[in-house]
Amino acid sequence: MDSGAYLKTVLIGIFALLAALAAFCRLVDPFWYYREVSIPGFNAVKPEFKRYERHVKPQIVRRERPEALVFGNSYAEIGFDPLHPALTRPDRNERGYNFGLAGADWERVYCSARFALEHAAPKRVVIGFQPGHPLRAVDCGTLFAEMEHLPAGALLLSGKAIKASIRTVKGQRKQPTHTAEGLFYYTRFQLEDVERRFRADVARYLGNLKPDAPCLLKPSAAVVPPDFDPPEGKGVPADLAGLHDLLVRLARAGVETRLVAYPVHALRAEADIACGFANLRWEALLSVGRAVRKADPEGRWVEVWDFQGYDPDLLEPIRDNQTRLWQDVGHFNHEFGDRLLDRMFGRGEEGFGNRVEPAAVPALRAAFFRDRAAFLASHPGFMTEFAALVESFRSNR
């Protein structure tokens, strides 16, 4: 064989190998980008997806243009099933997708929602937020560039793609990390670890407090709530300017929007009260409610909802592997999230959760503390459990 023929054979072999590798990566689809082939035991479970979701989720939203979307951090990504019929109407063949992202800050949530408005045509969205966290306006240029750029070479012939494809095939016996619609399972399949994570979360919360925090000095219930006298709202504060801007865009586009303040387990909520932050949630809800009314004065498109309280689901025991609805103090499973979606979109039971209007916040707060007083009076073991959590932290410092 002369050198020309040899070189031709080598090049054909190289191209054939590259083509085979690209076909393998395309078939395995480790990043859940192509979404064309799903074979149990071969590629149905996508253990690599969670490492690349920030790159892939925007592409899925842009290509599939779902009518219903969920935005937020891991609380939203774990807690809201985008295919729940309250959000995604099955009689209309609508598609839903959970665009929540683990560890997402407000900047990423804000830019993800704006990306979806630009590249899809949502009819319904749910946006989760943590009361008291700033929701500022930000420049999305860098994040837009990241979300819009996903070269085919990175998916088919990069070293990461090949390794991820091999790991995907080998990892079919693992528990899935996500659904095809973006719902995150997190540690759902590790029931025996819920109590450990719960205690670790409480310890982390208490560890960030100043040594003179009331709950560290005396871990007991605050019997009388502090006064509540928030200032009058004048304009949209800078720390809510991004939320206001996003809601104006959503209302202008005719998108049915539900803002939900993430609920936490009642023991975690009690920590806020006992540690001196009893009014933080209510002050934040009042500010958010005012910003919403400025964005949607008639209340036609945007609603704010809060579910913190003493519903049995918020009081589920976090011990002895009994828990079904919680993965730690803040991450709730979609079975609880289903109740929230039903209520926010007019399908759920009355008396569960509250739609937040600025003028009603003082009354909602008063009702919350009345319910709390009645609950604590009839369930003394709750505060005993809370005090034990705090004392365990103090003794381990």
C-alpha positions, -999 to +999 in steps of 0.1 A: +000+000+000+015+033-010+016+063+013-014+080-003-037+050+000-025+045+036-032+081+045-067+078+029-074+047+049-063+063+081-084+094+075-115+072+066-109+053+098-106+085+119-138+100+103-156+067+109-146+066+145-156+102+150-189+095+133-195+065+155-187+085+187-210+113+176-238+088+168-232+071+202-234+104+221-265+115+201-282+082+209-273+082+246-281+119+249-265+122+283-275+159+287-311+153+278-308+177+249-320+158+219-348+139+238-355+116+209-346+081+222-353+067+257-345+031+263-348+016+298-315+001+309-296+020+282-302+058+285-336+064+302-318+075+335-297+107+330-273+109+359-252+136+342-281+160+335-279+177+369-243+188+362-253+206+330-289+217+336-280+254+335-269+250+299-295+225+287-327+237+304-328+270+284-323+251+252-352+228+260-375+258+268-365+276+236-371+245+214-403+231+230-419+264+240-439+251+270-471+268+279-464+265+317-431+272+335-417+271+370-389+294+380-369+295+412-341+278+431-340+242+443-371+247+464-391+253+432-372+227+412-379+200+437-414+211+449-434+219+418-444+193+392-448+212+359-472+186+346-496+190+375-530+197+359-535+229+378-505+244+360-505+224+327-540+219+313-541+183+299-573+189+280-555+215+259-524+193+253-502+219+270-466+213+278-450+222+311-414+225+322-396+232+354-370+259+347-359+260+384-322+256+390-304+243+420-286+270+438-300+297+416-298+333+430-323+359+420-301+371+391-304+338+374-342+334+382-348+369+368-328+362+337-343+328+331-378+342+332-368+369+308-352+344+285-384+323+285-405+354+277-382+361+247-379+326+233-411+309+243-448+319+248-458+309+283-494+312+294-488+304+331-458+307+353-449+301+390-421+320+405-408+311+439-390+336+462-375+337+497-390+365+518-365+391+527-341+384+499-334+413+475-350+410+441-331+436+422-329+446+385-298+431+369-280+431+336-287+397+319-262+401+291-237+375+304-263+350+314-282+353+281-250+346+263-245+315+284-281+303+279-281+309+242-248+292+234-246+254+233-224+242+204-232+208+188-196+198+192-198+200+229-228+177+228-214+151+204-177+150+202-162+167+232-144+147+258-171+157+283-198+144+261-181+111+255-173+105+291-208+116+301-223+091+276-203+063+289-212+072+325-249+074+315-249+039+301-231+025+331-253+044+355-287+030+345-292+013+379-289+046+397-319+065+410-330+092+385-320+128+394-347+146+373-378+140+353-378+148+316-398+179+324-371+193+348-384+183+382-355+176+405-357+146+429-327+158+450-324+133+479-360+120+477-349+084+477-328+087+508-355+087+535-332+076+562-311+108+558-340+133+562-336+138+599-298+142+596-302+168+569-329+186+589-307+188+620-278+200+599-299+227+583-311+239+617-275+239+630-263+259+600-291+284+606-283+288+643-245+289+636-250+320+614-266+339+643-249+363+667-241+348+701-267+370+718-296+359+695-327+353+718-331+317+707-295+308+717-299+325+751-332+309+759-346+283+734-383+288+741-413+302+723-419+339+720-453+341+737-462+377+725-453+386+690-435+419+685-453+450+672-458+453+635-457+488+622-441+489+587-436+522+569-459+534+541-448+522+507-436+550+484-426+537+449-408+504+443-377+500+465-344+493+448-342+458+462-375+449+445-369+467+412-361+435+393-392+418+405-413+448+395-397+449+360-402+412+355-439+414+365-445+443+342-431+422+313-452+392+323-484+412+327-478+430+294-474+396+277-507+383+293-490+356+314-510+343+344-483+346+371-482+332+406-455+344+430-452+321+460-432+327+491-414+294+498-429+278+529-406+260+553-413+233+579-430+248+610-399+240+632-378+261+609-404+289+609-404+287+647-367+294+646-373+327+629-398+337+655-377+326+685-345+341+671-359+376+666-371+376+630-408+372+636-417+402+613-392+395+585-417+374+564-446+398+569-426+429+561-413+411+529-447+400+519-461+435+523-433+450+502-437+423+475-475+428+475-470+465+469-446+459+441-470+435+425-498+460+426-477+487+410-469+462+382-504+449+378-528+475+393-560+457+385-547+423+398-556+407+365-524+387+359-502+385+390-510+371+424-488+366+455-494+336+478-482+326+512-487+292+528-467+294+560-488+283+590-498+253+610-513+230+584-506+193+592-484+191+561-461+219+575-459+199+608-451+165+594-428+146+618-391+147+607-380+116+625-381+078+624-383+078+586-419+090+587-416+120+565-432+119+531-434+156+521-401+171+533-364+164+525-351+189+550-363+221+567-371+239+534-371+214+505-406+200+501-416+172+477-440+178+448-469+161+467-470+192+489-463+214+460-493+200+442-515+214+470-499+248+465-505+247+428-541+236+432-548+265+456-530+292+436-548+282+403-583+279+418-586+241+423-576+236+460-593+237+493-604+270+509-585+279+541-552+266+529-528+294+523-536+330+516-535+353+486-515+383+498-528+418+492-510+448+508-540+460+528-546+425+542-511+417+554-517+430+590-548+408+593-531+378+579-502+382+603-526+385+632-544+354+621-511+335+618-501+344+654-536+334+667-533+301+650-498+297+664-509+304+700-537+279+697-515+253+683-487+257+709-513+255+737-526+222+724-493+207+713-467+213+740-445+186+725-438+209+695-418+234+715-401+206+735-389+193+701-378+228+690-360+234+723-342+201+720-330+210+685-315+243+698-300+227+729-284+200+707-268+228+687-256+246+717-241+216+733-222+207+701-207+242+695 
